[in-house]
Amino acid sequence: MTAVIYSGTPTSIQNLAPIASLTTLERLIMWALMLYNRINKARDIPLIEGDSVKQSSFQRFEGKDGNLYLGFTVFLPIATDYEVIAGQPWTHAIEQNTASGGIGFNS
């Protein structure tokens, strides 16, 4: 996956996290999901023999409360020993590519 950096100038395989605007968990999650979608939305992955799905997608919904919502579907490949090795669960994610989401995802 594209590398995320927190200071400096990003290279063609990095995105500079916009730290000043990632002030809530919701903003951080949305930034990360939108970046992941931008890089992986065209990638098909097989889930069942003969079937495949997009690795990442999202849909826009309007709720009965009048708010707009984005619903994400994301498939992250993980190490096969994910459930038996102790430690930080996010470190078991398997890197997919070295693409960059582009300047729109930089601070």
Secondary structure, DSSP 4 states (H G I P E B T S, - for coil): --EEESSS---TTEEE--GGG--SHHHHHHHHHHHHHHHHTT-EEEEETTEEEESEEEEEEE-TTS-EEEEEEE---B-TTTTTS-S-GGGGBPP-------GGG--
